[in-house]
Amino acid sequence: TRADVTTYDVFADVTLHATDRLDVFAGGRATWDKKEVTLQGLTPNGVSTLTKGGLLLAPTPGGAVLEGTNSSTTLTGRAGVRYAVSPNVNLYAVYGIGKRPEVLQVNANKPAEIIPTEKLASVEGGVKFRLMGGRLVGDASVFHYDYDNFQTLGFVNGVLATINAGKADATGFETQLNWTIAPGVSIFGSYGYNKARFRSGAYAGNRFRNSPDHKFAIGGNVEAARVAGIQVEHHLHACADRAG
């Protein structure tokens, strides 16, 4: 298999300082790409006893070289606001549109096909803060992602390939804190909730891969000594991911 991909991007991002406390920002990107894919599947040592064909790639008819080309254009962007409640507390909200370009799928046992552009609409809002003279630093956010034409992997005629899984969404909350208890001693923790589900197609109702509903981490840093100007630290850390 060989793939040649040529991509061009044009992007811009601007920020308006509306007041001493309020910033309004927006950005966008246009992407043009061209894909050229060739595929040849051979079994010089005979077919696999496991698949009755190629082990990782289905043989092309008569060992022929199959070709496919595709050109696509995608537009993405974001817009949002930042508001300084105080010099140490900031609020923000962002809306964005993302896209993953069309996929050119060249198959050994059927004509080349185009997997549609994956589209994502996302919204996020949160707070970032630095309190207690900088000893307590953290942030918290809520988000929602809405996908259309979600591109993922699946088996097509016994061969692993990119497929269109349809609609999906994710809603969640994330927060993290770092507290310096005393000079050289700090603790930190984070928690994330992310309910990510496929809403249509073959995977309807399933979670995203490697995306548990709950995850957290806790730990600490202790400065043990200073030797010849080199800081030596002990690190304690624990984390967990759990779906359900």
C-alpha positions in Angstrom: 0.0 0.0 0.0 1.2 3.5 -0.8 -0.4 6.8 0.0 0.7 10.3 -1.2 -1.0 13.2 0.6 -0.5 16.9 -0.2 -2.0 19.4 2.2 -2.3 23.2 2.2 -3.5 25.3 5.1 -4.5 28.9 5.6 -5.4 30.1 9.1 -5.9 33.2 11.2 -6.7 34.1 14.8 -7.6 37.4 16.3 -8.3 38.7 19.8 -10.2 41.9 20.7 -9.5 43.4 24.1 -13.0 44.8 24.5 -12.3 46.1 28.1 -9.6 45.7 30.7 -11.3 42.5 31.8 -13.0 41.1 28.7 -11.4 39.5 25.6 -13.3 38.3 22.6 -11.4 36.0 20.2 -12.1 34.1 17.0 -10.1 32.0 14.6 -10.5 29.9 11.5 -8.6 27.5 9.2 -9.1 26.3 5.6 -7.5 23.1 4.6 -7.1 21.7 1.1 -5.7 18.2 0.6 -5.3 15.7 -2.2 -4.8 11.9 -1.6 -3.5 9.4 -4.1 -3.5 5.8 -2.9 -2.3 2.6 -4.6 -2.9 -0.9 -3.3 -1.6 -4.3 -4.3 -2.2 -7.5 -2.3 0.0 -10.5 -3.0 0.3 -14.0 -1.4 3.7 -15.2 -2.8 3.8 -18.0 -0.2 0.2 -19.0 -0.5 -3.0 -18.0 1.4 -3.1 -17.9 5.2 -4.7 -20.9 6.9 -6.3 -18.4 9.3 -8.0 -16.0 6.9 -8.0 -18.2 3.7 -6.5 -15.1 2.0 -3.9 -12.5 3.0 -3.0 -12.4 6.6 -3.2 -8.6 7.0 -4.2 -7.5 3.5 -6.7 -9.1 1.1 -5.1 -10.1 -2.2 -6.1 -7.9 -5.1 -7.6 -9.8 -8.1 -4.7 -11.2 -10.1 -2.3 -9.2 -8.1 -3.5 -6.1 -9.8 -2.4 -2.6 -8.6 -5.6 -0.7 -7.6 -5.6 3.1 -7.5 -7.8 5.9 -6.1 -7.6 9.7 -5.8 -9.6 12.2 -3.8 -9.4 16.0 -3.2 -11.3 17.7 -0.3 -11.7 21.1 1.4 -12.5 21.5 5.1 -13.2 24.7 7.1 -12.9 24.8 10.9 -13.0 27.6 13.5 -13.6 28.7 17.0 -14.9 31.7 18.8 -15.1 32.6 22.5 -14.7 35.0 25.4 -12.4 35.4 28.4 -13.4 37.5 31.4 -11.1 38.4 34.3 -13.1 38.4 37.5 -9.9 39.4 39.3 -6.2 39.3 38.4 -6.2 35.7 39.7 -9.5 34.3 38.5 -10.5 34.0 34.8 -13.7 32.7 33.2 -13.9 31.5 29.7 -16.4 30.0 27.1 -15.5 28.6 23.7 -17.5 27.3 20.7 -15.7 25.4 18.0 -16.3 23.6 14.8 -13.8 20.8 13.8 -13.6 18.5 10.9 -11.6 15.4 9.9 -11.1 15.2 6.1 -12.7 12.6 3.9 -11.0 9.2 3.9 -10.1 7.6 0.6 -10.6 3.9 1.1 -9.1 1.6 -1.6 -10.2 -2.0 -1.1 -9.0 -5.2 -2.6 -12.5 -6.7 -3.1 -14.7 -3.7 -4.0 -14.4 -0.3 -5.7 -12.7 2.6 -3.9 -15.0 4.5 -1.6 -15.0 7.8 0.2 -15.7 7.9 4.0 -17.5 11.3 4.6 -15.9 14.2 6.4 -16.2 13.8 10.2 -17.7 16.9 11.8 -17.5 18.1 15.4 -19.3 20.9 17.1 -18.0 21.6 20.6 -18.8 24.0 23.5 -16.7 24.4 26.6 -16.8 26.8 29.6 -14.8 27.0 32.8 -12.7 28.8 35.3 -9.0 29.1 36.0 -7.6 30.5 39.2 -4.5 31.2 41.3 -5.3 31.8 45.0 -3.6 32.1 48.4 -0.7 34.0 47.0 -0.2 31.4 44.2 -0.1 28.4 46.6 -3.4 27.1 45.3 -3.7 26.8 41.5 -6.4 25.0 39.6 -9.1 25.0 36.9 -12.5 23.4 36.2 -14.5 23.1 33.0 -17.6 21.5 31.5 -17.9 20.5 27.9 -20.1 18.9 25.2 -19.0 17.4 21.9 -21.4 16.5 19.1 -20.0 14.3 16.2 -21.4 13.5 12.8 -19.9 10.8 10.5 -17.6 9.6 13.2 -14.6 7.9 11.6 -13.4 4.8 13.3 -12.2 1.3 12.6 -14.3 -1.8 11.8 -14.2 -5.0 9.8 -15.4 -4.8 6.2 -15.6 -8.2 4.5 -13.2 -9.6 7.1 -10.7 -6.7 6.6 -10.0 -4.0 9.2 -10.9 -0.7 7.5 -12.1 2.9 8.3 -15.8 3.1 8.6 -18.5 5.7 9.2 -19.9 5.1 12.6 -22.6 7.9 12.3 -23.5 10.1 15.2 -21.8 10.3 18.6 -21.5 12.7 21.5 -19.6 13.3 24.7 -20.5 15.4 27.8 -18.3 15.9 30.8 -16.6 17.8 33.5 -12.9 18.1 34.4 -11.0 19.7 37.3 -7.5 19.8 38.8 -5.9 21.4 41.8 -2.3 21.9 43.0 -1.8 23.1 46.5 1.6 24.1 47.9 1.2 23.2 51.6 4.6 24.5 52.7 7.9 25.4 50.9 9.0 22.2 49.1 5.7 20.3 49.9 2.7 20.1 47.5 -0.2 17.9 46.7 -2.2 17.7 43.5 -5.4 16.0 42.3 -7.6 15.8 39.2 -10.9 14.3 38.3 -12.7 13.8 35.0 -16.1 12.6 34.0 -16.7 12.0 30.3 -19.8 10.2 29.1 -18.9 9.5 25.5 -21.3 7.3 23.4 -22.0 6.3 19.9 -25.6 7.2 19.0 -26.1 5.4 15.7 -24.7 2.7 13.4 -23.0 -0.6 14.3 -21.6 0.8 17.6 -24.7 2.5 18.9 -24.7 2.6 22.7 -21.0 1.7 23.0 -18.4 3.9 24.7 -15.5 5.5 22.8 -12.3 3.4 22.8 -9.9 4.3 25.7 -12.5 6.7 27.2 -13.7 5.6 30.7 -16.6 7.5 32.2 -14.6 8.4 35.3 -10.8 9.0 35.9 -8.8 10.6 38.6 -5.3 11.1 39.8 -3.8 12.1 43.2 -0.2 12.7 44.2 2.3 14.8 45.9 5.8 16.3 45.6 8.2 16.6 48.6 11.6 18.3 48.3 14.0 16.1 50.2 17.2 18.0 50.0 19.5 20.3 48.0 22.8 18.8 47.1 25.4 21.0 45.3 22.6 23.2 44.0 20.6 20.2 42.6 17.1 19.9 43.9 16.1 16.3 44.8 12.5 15.5 45.0 10.3 12.5 46.0 7.1 12.0 43.9 4.0 10.2 45.1 1.4 9.5 42.5 -1.7 7.4 42.1 -4.3 7.3 39.4 -7.2 5.2 38.2 -9.5 4.9 35.2 -12.9 3.3 35.6 -15.8 2.9 33.2 -19.3 2.6 34.4 
